[in-house]
Amino acid sequence: MTTDVLTFQPDMNVADAMALLVDRGVDGAPVLGTDGEVVGVISTGDLIVQETELHVPTVISLFGATLELPSSKRHFEEDLRRALGSTVADVMSLSAVTVGPTTTVEQAATTMHHEKVSRLPVVDDGVLVGIVSRTDIVRAIIRDDAVVPEA
């Protein structure tokens, strides 16, 4: 676990966030609300969406009726929100998967795998106390630690 965590505020400019991620050599960081709670996570993947082509939702015409696939529309709306965003709140992932400070390496690795995330903010009583990255997990496996250690 890394305790010196880069964090962002929702109203921060996207360009400034990109620069900080690059300067710090990390590919993502938690976004904190006004009370210090984790309200989302921003990653280089979220920022890359601004440079991608958007795919129009899939529409099917069947017996004179036009059907729009709901999941296709949802993805389009999410990508559009991110592509047009100018603040961290506009482009961040809206739900942050978090763990507690006593989470084991196995639990953290399982959560990362199932939730398809690269980092897990570590929260204790609603307060961010660190972050666990995939590198932290590999480091802990090599050391054969039971609990995610501080980096």
Backbone as JSON, one array per atom type, in Angstrom:
{
  "sequence": "MTTDVLTFQPDMNVADAMALLVDRGVDGAPVLGTDGEVVGVISTGDLIVQETELHVPTVISLFGATLELPSSKRHFEEDLRRALGSTVADVMSLSAVTVGPTTTVEQAATTMHHEKVSRLPVVDDGVLVGIVSRTDIVRAIIRDDAVVPEA",
  "N": [[0.85, -1.18, 0.0], [0.5, 2.19, -0.79], [1.05, 5.13, 0.94], [1.41, 7.82, 0.48], [-0.56, 9.4, -1.3], [-1.54, 10.52, -4.45], [-4.11, 12.75, -5.07], [-7.19, 14.01, -6.44], [-9.39, 16.81, -6.97], [-12.86, 17.13, -7.77], [-13.43, 19.4, -9.37], [-11.12, 20.05, -10.7], [-9.08, 20.92, -13.52], [-8.92, 18.95, -16.47], [-6.58, 18.81, -18.09], [-4.59, 19.65, -16.3], [-4.76, 17.57, -14.46], [-3.93, 15.4, -16.05], [-1.26, 16.14, -16.48], [-0.23, 16.04, -13.86], [-0.54, 13.28, -13.28], [1.28, 12.19, -15.12], [3.67, 13.46, -14.28], [3.95, 12.37, -11.71], [4.21, 9.74, -12.3], [2.17, 7.81, -12.2], [-0.75, 5.87, -13.03], [-3.32, 6.44, -12.31], [-5.64, 7.84, -9.89], [-7.36, 8.54, -6.78], [-10.4, 10.47, -6.53], [-11.44, 13.04, -4.51], [-14.19, 14.09, -2.51], [-15.81, 17.01, -1.06], [-15.8, 16.5, 1.67], [-13.65, 14.89, 1.96], [-14.13, 12.29, 1.25], [-13.91, 9.4, -0.88], [-14.95, 9.83, -4.08], [-14.74, 8.97, -6.61], [-12.59, 7.69, -9.22], [-9.86, 8.64, -11.18], [-8.24, 7.87, -14.19], [-5.56, 7.17, -16.5], [-6.74, 5.85, -18.56], [-9.36, 6.86, -18.5], [-8.84, 9.4, -19.36], [-7.85, 9.02, -21.9], [-10.08, 8.5, -23.38], [-10.96, 10.93, -24.31], [-9.6, 11.28, -26.64], [-10.47, 9.42, -28.42], [-12.47, 7.88, -31.02], [-15.97, 8.2, -31.05], [-18.51, 5.74, -30.81], [-21.52, 5.36, -32.37], [-24.68, 4.54, -30.91], [-26.02, 1.21, -31.26], [-28.6, 0.54, -33.49], [-31.54, -1.13, -34.29], [-33.69, -2.06, -36.87], [-36.79, -3.44, -37.02], [-39.44, -5.03, -38.37], [-40.64, -2.58, -39.06], [-40.34, -1.15, -36.73], [-38.13, 0.72, -34.68], [-35.43, -0.17, -32.77], [-33.34, 0.5, -30.05], [-30.39, -0.61, -28.68], [-30.13, -0.94, -25.24], [-27.72, -1.18, -23.66], [-25.8, -0.34, -25.45], [-26.5, 2.33, -25.84], [-26.1, 3.32, -23.25], [-23.3, 3.01, -22.95], [-22.45, 4.74, -24.98], [-23.43, 7.22, -24.02], [-21.92, 7.47, -21.68], [-19.29, 7.49, -22.72], [-19.5, 9.8, -24.29], [-19.93, 11.77, -22.33], [-17.44, 11.7, -21.06], [-15.71, 12.3, -23.21], [-16.34, 14.92, -23.84], [-15.72, 16.26, -21.59], [-14.29, 18.67, -19.3], [-13.44, 18.87, -16.76], [-12.18, 17.03, -13.92], [-14.32, 15.69, -12.69], [-15.98, 15.34, -14.86], [-14.77, 13.34, -16.39], [-13.97, 11.22, -14.78], [-14.19, 7.87, -13.38], [-17.21, 6.98, -12.04], [-17.8, 5.37, -9.88], [-16.01, 4.2, -7.17], [-14.11, 1.48, -6.31], [-13.3, 0.36, -3.21], [-11.09, -0.66, -0.51], [-10.4, -1.89, 2.84], [-8.0, -1.13, 5.48], [-7.11, -3.56, 6.56], [-7.3, -5.44, 4.63], [-6.46, -8.42, 2.95], [-3.74, -9.57, 0.83], [-4.61, -11.49, -0.97], [-7.4, -10.98, -0.95], [-7.43, -8.34, -1.97], [-6.28, -8.73, -4.52], [-8.18, -10.44, -5.64], [-10.44, -8.76, -5.63], [-9.55, -6.72, -7.38], [-9.32, -8.2, -9.73], [-11.98, -9.21, -10.18], [-13.47, -6.84, -10.27], [-12.26, -5.53, -12.3], [-10.27, -3.49, -12.06], [-7.38, -1.37, -11.64], [-6.32, -0.25, -9.43], [-6.84, 0.22, -5.92], [-8.36, 2.32, -3.75], [-7.57, 2.75, -0.33], [-9.53, 2.8, 2.44], [-10.33, 4.01, 5.63], [-12.71, 4.16, 8.01], [-14.12, 5.95, 6.32], [-12.13, 7.68, 5.53], [-9.48, 8.37, 3.33], [-6.61, 6.44, 3.37], [-4.61, 5.34, 1.95], [-3.42, 3.69, -1.06], [-3.74, 0.83, -3.11], [-1.95, -0.7, -5.6], [-1.59, -2.63, -8.65], [1.09, -3.23, -8.82], [1.82, -3.09, -6.11], [0.52, -5.39, -5.21], [1.87, -7.44, -6.61], [4.44, -7.03, -5.55], [3.93, -7.7, -2.87], [3.24, -10.39, -3.16], [5.66, -11.46, -4.02], [7.18, -11.02, -1.72], [5.72, -12.58, -0.09], [3.74, -11.66, 1.71], [1.01, -11.42, 4.03], [-0.82, -9.38, 4.53], [-1.57, -6.4, 2.76], [1.28, -4.56, 2.34], [2.81, -1.41, 3.37], [4.25, 0.71, 0.94]],
  "CA": [[0.0, 0.0, 0.0], [1.19, 3.47, -0.83], [0.33, 6.07, 1.8], [1.53, 9.15, -0.1], [-1.47, 9.22, -2.43], [-1.94, 11.64, -5.28], [-5.57, 12.82, -5.15], [-7.73, 15.1, -7.23], [-10.7, 17.37, -6.64], [-13.73, 17.0, -8.94], [-13.47, 20.59, -10.23], [-9.81, 20.29, -11.3], [-8.99, 20.88, -14.97], [-8.44, 17.67, -16.98], [-5.19, 18.95, -18.56], [-3.75, 19.68, -15.11], [-4.76, 16.21, -13.9], [-3.06, 14.58, -16.9], [0.13, 16.53, -16.23], [0.16, 15.5, -12.55], [-0.39, 11.83, -13.39], [2.53, 11.93, -15.82], [4.77, 13.9, -13.42], [4.09, 11.45, -10.58], [4.46, 8.39, -12.8], [1.08, 6.89, -11.84], [-1.76, 5.85, -14.09], [-4.63, 6.75, -11.78], [-5.67, 8.35, -8.52], [-8.71, 8.79, -6.27], [-10.97, 11.81, -6.55], [-12.05, 13.24, -3.2], [-15.25, 15.08, -2.38], [-15.56, 18.12, -0.13], [-15.56, 15.97, 3.02], [-12.5, 13.99, 1.91], [-14.54, 10.94, 0.89], [-13.58, 9.0, -2.24], [-16.16, 9.93, -4.9], [-14.44, 8.39, -7.91], [-11.18, 7.46, -9.54], [-9.5, 9.08, -12.53], [-7.1, 7.11, -14.68], [-5.14, 7.53, -17.85], [-7.76, 5.28, -19.44], [-10.46, 7.82, -18.56], [-8.37, 10.56, -20.11], [-7.65, 8.62, -23.29], [-11.4, 8.54, -24.04], [-11.11, 12.22, -24.99], [-8.91, 11.24, -27.93], [-10.97, 8.3, -29.21], [-13.68, 8.08, -31.82], [-17.17, 7.7, -30.4], [-19.32, 4.83, -31.6], [-22.95, 5.65, -32.25], [-25.4, 3.37, -30.4], [-26.57, 0.26, -32.23], [-30.04, 0.66, -33.7], [-32.05, -2.23, -35.12], [-35.02, -1.84, -37.42], [-37.42, -4.75, -37.09], [-40.88, -4.94, -38.67], [-41.06, -1.18, -39.05], [-40.04, -0.51, -35.44], [-36.71, 0.97, -34.45], [-35.02, -0.53, -31.41], [-31.99, 0.91, -29.68], [-29.9, -1.49, -27.63], [-29.9, -0.13, -24.04], [-26.33, -1.16, -23.21], [-25.07, 0.46, -26.43], [-26.81, 3.73, -25.55], [-25.43, 3.64, -21.97], [-21.87, 3.17, -23.21], [-22.29, 5.95, -25.77], [-23.63, 8.38, -23.15], [-20.76, 7.55, -20.78], [-18.14, 7.93, -23.53], [-19.73, 11.19, -24.69], [-19.68, 12.59, -21.13], [-15.99, 11.77, -20.86], [-15.06, 12.94, -24.36], [-16.59, 16.36, -23.85], [-15.42, 16.78, -20.26], [-13.16, 19.57, -19.09], [-13.02, 18.75, -15.37], [-11.99, 15.67, -13.44], [-15.65, 15.12, -12.46], [-16.56, 14.98, -16.15], [-14.13, 12.18, -17.02], [-13.63, 10.16, -13.82], [-15.09, 6.75, -13.15], [-18.1, 7.49, -10.99], [-17.83, 4.53, -8.69], [-14.68, 3.76, -6.77], [-14.06, 0.26, -5.53], [-12.33, 0.6, -2.15], [-10.84, -1.73, 0.47], [-10.0, -1.41, 4.15], [-6.58, -1.29, 5.78], [-6.76, -4.94, 6.94], [-7.54, -6.31, 3.47], [-5.32, -9.27, 2.63], [-3.26, -9.53, -0.54], [-5.53, -12.33, -1.74], [-8.67, -10.26, -1.1], [-7.21, -7.2, -2.85], [-6.07, -9.27, -5.86], [-9.48, -10.94, -6.09], [-11.28, -7.59, -5.9], [-9.05, -6.09, -8.61], [-9.65, -9.08, -10.87], [-13.43, -9.25, -10.39], [-13.99, -5.49, -10.59], [-11.5, -5.04, -13.46], [-9.64, -2.21, -11.72], [-5.93, -1.44, -11.5], [-5.93, 0.31, -8.14], [-7.9, 0.22, -4.91], [-8.16, 3.24, -2.63], [-7.73, 2.13, 0.99], [-10.32, 3.73, 3.23], [-10.55, 3.62, 7.03], [-13.77, 5.03, 8.54], [-14.46, 6.99, 5.35], [-10.96, 8.53, 5.25], [-8.47, 7.75, 2.49], [-5.34, 6.26, 4.08], [-3.6, 4.82, 1.04], [-3.91, 3.1, -2.31], [-3.07, -0.42, -3.48], [-1.86, -0.86, -7.05], [-1.2, -3.98, -9.07], [2.5, -3.39, -8.45], [1.84, -3.42, -4.69], [0.09, -6.79, -5.09], [2.99, -8.28, -7.07], [5.48, -6.87, -4.55], [3.53, -8.47, -1.69], [3.32, -11.81, -3.5], [7.08, -11.81, -4.03], [7.6, -11.05, -0.32], [4.84, -13.53, 0.58], [3.06, -10.97, 2.82], [-0.39, -11.76, 4.19], [-1.58, -8.14, 4.45], [-0.94, -5.49, 1.8], [2.21, -3.72, 3.09], [3.08, -0.05, 2.9], [5.37, 0.75, -0.02]],
  "C": [[0.89, 1.24, 0.0], [0.39, 4.46, 0.0], [0.43, 7.51, 1.32], [0.75, 9.14, -1.41], [-1.74, 10.54, -3.15], [-3.46, 11.61, -5.34], [-5.96, 14.04, -5.98], [-9.05, 15.57, -6.65], [-11.54, 17.31, -7.91], [-13.69, 18.2, -9.9], [-12.12, 20.91, -10.89], [-9.86, 20.13, -12.81], [-8.37, 19.55, -15.41], [-6.97, 17.74, -17.42], [-4.22, 18.97, -17.38], [-3.65, 18.29, -14.47], [-3.85, 15.3, -14.71], [-1.59, 14.87, -16.61], [0.61, 15.97, -14.9], [0.34, 13.99, -12.59], [0.95, 11.48, -14.04], [3.73, 12.29, -14.93], [5.03, 12.93, -12.27], [4.33, 10.01, -11.01], [3.42, 7.37, -12.36], [0.03, 6.94, -12.94], [-3.18, 6.08, -13.58], [-4.56, 7.18, -10.33], [-7.12, 8.58, -8.08], [-9.1, 10.26, -6.42], [-11.74, 11.96, -5.24], [-13.11, 14.33, -3.24], [-14.89, 16.12, -1.34], [-15.27, 17.66, 1.29], [-14.39, 14.98, 3.07], [-12.86, 12.55, 1.56], [-14.18, 10.66, -0.58], [-14.88, 8.98, -3.05], [-15.96, 9.33, -6.3], [-12.96, 8.15, -8.05], [-10.97, 7.96, -10.96], [-8.25, 8.31, -12.95], [-6.72, 7.6, -16.07], [-6.13, 6.97, -18.87], [-8.96, 6.21, -19.59], [-10.08, 9.01, -19.43], [-8.19, 10.26, -21.59], [-8.97, 8.69, -24.06], [-11.57, 9.85, -24.8], [-10.47, 12.22, -26.38], [-9.41, 10.11, -28.83], [-12.19, 8.7, -30.04], [-14.86, 7.5, -31.05], [-17.94, 6.8, -31.35], [-20.8, 5.11, -31.32], [-23.66, 4.39, -31.78], [-25.97, 2.5, -31.52], [-28.08, 0.39, -32.28], [-30.46, -0.45, -34.65], [-33.45, -1.87, -35.59], [-35.64, -3.21, -37.66], [-38.92, -4.56, -37.27], [-41.4, -3.51, -38.55], [-40.8, -0.45, -37.75], [-38.53, -0.35, -35.31], [-36.4, 0.7, -32.99], [-33.58, -0.1, -31.19], [-31.54, 0.03, -28.52], [-29.51, -0.66, -26.4], [-28.43, -0.05, -23.62], [-25.48, -0.31, -24.16], [-25.27, 1.95, -26.15], [-26.1, 4.18, -24.28], [-23.95, 3.89, -22.19], [-21.6, 4.45, -24.0], [-22.42, 7.19, -24.89], [-22.45, 8.57, -22.2], [-19.53, 8.05, -21.54], [-18.28, 9.39, -23.95], [-19.46, 12.14, -23.52], [-18.18, 12.78, -20.93], [-15.29, 12.52, -21.99], [-15.21, 14.45, -24.34], [-16.18, 17.03, -22.54], [-14.21, 17.69, -20.2], [-12.68, 19.53, -17.64], [-12.86, 17.27, -15.02], [-13.33, 14.98, -13.24], [-16.29, 14.65, -13.75], [-16.01, 13.66, -16.69], [-13.85, 11.02, -16.08], [-14.63, 9.02, -13.86], [-15.91, 7.1, -11.92], [-18.18, 6.61, -9.76], [-16.41, 4.05, -8.4], [-14.81, 2.51, -5.92], [-12.96, 0.47, -4.5], [-12.17, -0.65, -1.29], [-10.45, -1.08, 1.79], [-8.54, -1.7, 4.42], [-6.17, -2.71, 6.19], [-7.02, -5.94, 5.82], [-6.29, -7.12, 3.17], [-4.93, -9.11, 1.16], [-4.21, -10.33, -1.43], [-6.87, -11.62, -1.98], [-8.52, -9.09, -2.08], [-7.05, -7.67, -4.3], [-7.39, -9.77, -6.45], [-10.4, -9.79, -6.46], [-10.85, -6.91, -7.19], [-9.47, -6.9, -9.83], [-11.15, -9.04, -11.17], [-14.0, -7.91, -10.82], [-13.3, -4.86, -11.79], [-10.94, -3.64, -13.22], [-8.15, -2.44, -11.5], [-5.44, -0.93, -10.15], [-7.13, 0.31, -7.22], [-7.58, 1.25, -3.84], [-8.42, 2.49, -1.31], [-8.37, 3.16, 1.91], [-10.53, 3.16, 4.63], [-11.53, 4.62, 7.64], [-14.06, 6.21, 7.63], [-13.31, 7.9, 4.96], [-9.96, 7.75, 4.41], [-7.15, 7.66, 3.25], [-4.24, 5.72, 3.18], [-4.24, 4.32, -0.24], [-3.08, 1.85, -2.59], [-3.12, -0.52, -4.99], [-1.54, -2.31, -7.38], [0.25, -4.26, -8.71], [2.64, -3.73, -6.97], [1.48, -4.89, -4.46], [1.23, -7.71, -5.48], [4.13, -8.22, -6.06], [5.18, -7.72, -3.31], [3.6, -9.97, -1.96], [4.77, -12.27, -3.47], [7.61, -11.94, -2.6], [6.81, -12.05, 0.51], [4.2, -12.92, 1.83], [1.59, -11.38, 2.86], [-1.29, -10.53, 4.06], [-0.84, -7.2, 3.52], [-0.04, -4.52, 2.57], [2.28, -2.3, 2.54], [4.29, -0.09, 1.99], [6.5, 1.59, 0.53]]
}
